Amino acid sequence: MKRRTLFAAGGAAAAATTLATPAIAQGRVQWRMVTSWPRGFPGLGVGAERIARHVAEMSGGRFTIQVFAAGQLVPPLGVFDAVTQGGAEMMHTASYYWQNRNRGLNFFTGVPFGMTSKEIRAWIRYMGGQEIWDEIYAQFNLKGFMAADTGLQAAGWFRKEINTVADIRGLKFRTPGLGGECWRRIGAAVVNLGAGEILPNLQSGALDAAEFVGPVTDLALGFHQAAKFYYWPSVIEPGLAAECSVDKRKFDALPADLKRILEVAIQADYDQVAADFEANNITALRRLVSEFGVQVRMLPDEIAVALGKAAGEILAELRDAGDPLTRKTVESFIKARTALMEQSGLTDEPYARMRRLDFKYL
C-alpha cells in the first residue's frame, strides 16, 4: 500500500481564500469542491481529487474543479452550508452528517444493521433510492451522487477492552449518524468530530473510543497511538457510501456533455474507492498488528444484540413519527433490505461458508 501525505496546511489557505463566485469565461466552467477530509487522505480525500482531475481531462479543460480539503475553505462539517449558501458548487462528504436537516439522509450513507456496499448500491441505483434522495435534497437545492464506497467498516478503536454492555456505559465515543444514536442508547456518551480532531481527543482522554472507517484511513490518522483495541465488524456502518453532492441549480445550468462528464466521473470513483479499500485494508491491518501492537477483537455478541435492538427502535420511530419523506425513505430501504438479504442468503453467505471448508487450494 502506498503511503500518502496527509494534512496539507489549511490555516493560511483558509485565510487567503474567499467565497467569491467562480470564474466562467469563454465557455469554461470553474467550480469549487469543499470536502470533509484532510488533503491527500487515503480513499476519500484522494477520491475527491481524482474526480476533479478526471472531469478536467474528459472535458479537455473546459470544466475544472478546485478541491479544498477540510479546514481550507470551511470546517469539515461546514461543507453543507458552504454549498447551500453559494460558497461552493459541490461537496465531498457523507450525507448522514446532515441528519439534523432531514433524518432520511442517514440512509444514503449507512444504517445500523442495514445494507452492505453492493446492496446499498442496488437500492440507490435500481430500487428507488436515488429518486427519494433527490426529493429530500431538492428542499436544499442539492443533487446527491454516491461518490465513494468504503466497504464494511471497523467497529472502532477502544482504549480498554469491551466485553459487555456494562463496559459501554459512560464511554466517551466519537461516532456519527444513526449508529451514534444506537451507541448512545446503550450507554455511550457520543460526539461527532472531523477526522483531524479525533486523535488529539483520544490522546487527551477526552475520548475513550472512536470509529472512522477502517485500516487504511485509521492507520493514516494514527489512532493506534492512543488506542490498542481494534474491534470488528461495524454493525452500524456495514456499507458506507460517501457523497459528492452539487448545487442543483448550477448543475442544471451545465451543458449536457459537462453534466454527463461529472456524473460519470463521480460514479466511476465510487467504484474506484471501493477497490482501493478492498485491496489495501488488509495490508494496513497487518501493519497495525505487527508494527504497532494493535489487538484485533470481534465485537461481543451481547453488545451487537443491544445495538441491534436500539437500531430497530430507532427505525420504527423514524417510520412512525418522522416527516413523510423520512417515512418514505425508511419504508423503501427496509423493502429493499428484505429482498437483498434473501438474495445474499442464497449466494454470498453459503459461498463464504463453503470457501472455508477444509480442502486444499494451491
N, C-alpha and C positions, 0 to 999 in steps of 0.2 A: 504494500500500500504506500503510495507516495504521500509524504507529509506535506501539508500546505501551510503557508504562513498566514497567521490569523491576526485579527485586531489591528487593522490599519489605524493610525492616529486619527480620531474623529473630532477632537475638540477644535483644532484650528480650522478644519474643513467646515465644521458647523458654523463657526463664527464668520467665515468668509463667504458662505453660501447664502443666497437669498431665495425666496419663494417666488421668483419672477416668472412671468408667463414664458413657456418655451418658445424658442425661435422657430418660425416657419417661413422659409424663403425658397423661391424658385422650385416649388413642388416638393421640397424636402420637409420632413416631419422630424422634430426632435422632442422626445418625451423624457420624463424623469421617473425612475422606479425607486421607491423607498422600500427598504427591507427591514425585517426584524432580526437579521443575522449579522454577525461580525463579517468584515470583508475577508474573502478567501475561506469562509467557513466550510468545512467538508460537507459535501452533499447539497445542502440548502443554499449557502452563500455562493458556492461555485456554480450551482444551477442557475441562480438569478443572473449571474454574469454571463453564463453561456447563452441564455435566452437572448440577452441584448446583443451578443456577438453574432448569433445566428440570424437575428432579424436584420442586422446591418448587412450581413453577407448576402442573404437571399434577396434583399431589396436593392442590391447594388449601391448601398449607401444612401438611398432615398429616405430610409426610416432608421433613425438612430435613437438609442435609449441610454441615458446616463444613469448608472446604478449607484445608489447611495446606501452604504452599509448602515447598520443600526448606530444611531448617535451622530451621524454626519449631518443629516438634514433635520431629522426628528428622532426622538427616542424610539427604541424598538417596538413599544406598544403604542406609539403615536402615529403609526402609518395609516390607519383607517381615517383618522381625522384629516391627515395631510391630503389624501386623495378626495375625500368627500367635500373638503373645503377648498379644493382647487390648487393646493400647494404642490401636487404631483399628479401625474397621469395614471400611475399604476403602483401596485404594492405586491411584494413577495413576502408572504406571512402565513398565518394559519387562521382559518375563519372562526375557530372556537374561542379565540381571544376576544371576539366581539359579541359574545353571548348576552352581554348587557343590552345590546341593540335589538336582538331577537334570539330567543333561546334555540330556535330551529337551526341556527348557524353552527351549533355544535356538531350536527350530523354530517356536515360536509368536510370535517376534519377527522373525527374519530369518536366513537361512542363506547362506553364500557360494555364489555361482552357483546360487542357489535360485530361488524363485518371485518373480514380480512382484507388485505390490499386488493386482491383481484375481485372480491365481492363488492367492495365499495365502488370500484371502477365500473363494474357491471351495472350497479344501481344508478350511478350518476349518468352514465353514457346511454344506457339502453332501457332502464326500468323507471324512468320518470324523475330521477333525482335532479338532473340539470334544470328541468322546467320549474321545479319547486324552488331551487336555489335562485333562478332568475327572478321569480316572483318576489322572494324576500329581498334580494339585492336591488330590485327596481325601486324600492322605497328610498334607497340611498343613492340612486343614480349610479349604480355599480353593475358590472358584469363579471361574474366569477368564472375562473378556469382552474381545474386541478393542475398543479404545476410541479409537484414532487411527491414521490411515494417513498416513505422511509421504511416500509415493511413493518413487521411485528417488532414492537419496541421492547425495551427493558422496563421492568417494574420500578427500578430506581436504585439509588445509592443510599446506604444507611450507615451511620457511624457506629451503630450497635446492631447485633443480631435481632431479628424479629421472629418470634415463634407463634405467638397467639395474639388475639385481638387486644388483649390487655397491654401488650407491648406498644400498641399504636396510640393509646390514649395520651394526649398531650404532646405527641410528636410534632415538631415544627417541620413542615413538609412543603417543599416547592413543587406544585403540580397544578396544571390548569384544567379548564373545561369541566364537563360533567364528571370526568374522572376525579378531579379535585373535590367535587361535591361528594362523591362516594367516599373518599378517604376522610373527609370532614365528618360524615355521618357515622363513621365507625371510630371517631375519636381524635383524629389528627387536627392540628392547627394549620390550616392550608393557606399558602400565599402563592402569588404568581409573580415571577421576576423574569426579566430578559436574560438571554444566555450568559452575557458577560458579568451579570450580577450574582450568579449562583455560587461560584467557588468562594469568593470572599465571604459570603454569608455562611457557607459551610465551615470555613476555616475559623471564623469568629465565634461560632456556636450559635449564631442567630438562626441557623437551620440545623436540624438533626438529620434530614434526609432530603433528597431531591431526585427528580427524574427529568430527563430531557428527551433524548432519542434512543441512542444505542452506542455500541463501542466506538465506531468511527468518530462521531461527534463528541462523545463523552471523554475519550482519550485526549482529543484536541483541547477540550475545555479544562482538563486537569482535575476532574472530580476525584480521581484516585489519590490525590494529595491530601484530601481531607476525610475521605470515607473509604473503607476497605471491603464492605459487604455489598455485593452487586447482585440484586435479585431479578429473577426471570420467571415467567414472561410477564409482559404487561397485559393485564386483563382489562385495563382501562383505555389503552390505545393499541388495539390489535392490528390496525391497518391505517396508519395516519396518512392523510392526503393534505399536503400544504397547498396553498392557493397562490395564483398570480392573477389578481383581480384589477380591473381597469375602470376608469371613469367612462361610464356608458355613453354619455353624450359625445365625448371625444372619440371613442371607439366607433360609434355610428357615423361620425363625420369622416372617417378614413376612407380613402379609395378602396374598392373591393379587393384589389390584389394585396394591399397592405394589411387589410383585415385578415385575409386568409394566411398571409405570411406569419402574422403574430399568433394566430390560433394554432397553426401547425408547429411553430417553434415552441410554444408552451406545452402542447400535448406531447411532442417528442421528448421534451425534457422531463416530463413526468415519468416516462419510462426509463430515460437515461439515469435519473437519480436512483430509481429502484435498482437498476443493475449495479450502480456504484456501491450502494449499501450492501446488496447481496454478496458482491464479490469481496468487499473489504472488511465487513464486520468481524468475520471470524479471525482474520489476521490481527485486527486491533484487539480483540478479546484475548487472544493468546499472549499478546504483548502485555496487556494489563495483568494477566495472571503470572507470567514468567518473569517479567522485569520489575513489576511494582507490587507483587504480593497480594493482588486483589483476590478475594474469595467469592466465587460464584455460588449462589444459593438459589434454590427453587422457592417460589412464593408458597408459604404454607397453605394447605387446603383450608384450614379454619379461616384464615384471612381472606382467601379468594371467595369462599362461600358468603362471608359477611359483606364483601364488596359487591357480590352478585345480587344479594338481597337488596342492598341500598340502590343498586342500579335499576332493579325492577321497580322499586318505589318511585324513583325519580322519573323514569319514563312514563309511568302511569300518571303521575302528577302533571307532566308536560302535556300528555294526551288529553287529560280531562279538564285541566284548568288553564291551559295555555291559550294564546290567541289562535285564531283559525289557521294561520299559516304554520304555526308551530305544530298544531294538532295534525294538519295535513302532512307535514314532514315526518312526524313520528309514525303515522299510520302507513305511509309509503315505505319508510325504512323497515319497519317490522315485517310488512308483507314480503319485501324483497329478501330480508334476512332469513325468513322462514323457508322460502323457496331455495335460496342458495345454500342453506345448511343441509337441505335434503339432497342437493346435488353433491356437496362435499362429502356427505355420508356415504355416497356410492363411489366416490372417486378418490379424493385426497386422503381421507382417513384410512380406508382399507389399504391403499398403496403404501402409506407411511408405515403401517404395521407390517406389511409383507416385506418391505425393504429391510426391515430389521430382523427378519427370520435368520436362523443360523445356517448359512450356506456360504461356500467360498465364492468370492468375486474378485478375481485377479489377486 
